[in-house]
Amino acid sequence: MEETPKSHGVTPLWLAMVNKPAGMEDDRRDFVQYLVEKIGVKVDVMHSETFWTPCHWAARHGDFFLLKMMLEKGAKAFTPDVKGRFPIDIAGYFEHKMTVKLLV
């Protein structure tokens, strides 16, 4: 379940962070929590082309709970993507105020 050279950083955790199906927020959070706490997946997996991490995706979706979990598990909040944007930049662009406050 971890990143391999052929995965390009696309792991089950990364995919769970990218996808946010409407009405399934609790299931998504439970799945991510299971991956992180029970399986022990890496929280800083980075896509090989965009350099987006789970923190970037949590910031994009304004998911305070998942972002807080990632940070508590050792994710780095100050990892830039390929364009130099940090998770706080993404959260600010999408006006997720509570997520921005968490990242500050």
Phi, psi and omega in degrees: 000356179272171180294138174236163180305329181275349184279343181058024180088003180269097181247171176305321178296312182300316179296320179295328179285325180292311186273130178226077181296135180299135178082000182240023184302317181295318178297318180297314180296319178298318180295314179297317179299319178298313180300318185283313187273324183265321182271328179080035180292157177290132182270352181251025179299137186238134176293136187289342180256319183265339186065016176287138178250173173304328177295322176300316182290320177297321177295319180300317182274354182067033183270088183304313183300310182291322178296316178300318179298315180301315181295319179295333180268007173103007177295147180267123182282345186246048176257118181281152173276186184297337179264005178086011180270136178263163177308323180295326177295318180294314179299319179295318180300321180268010175057042175266085189299317181293324178292320177299315180300320178297321182284338177285000000 
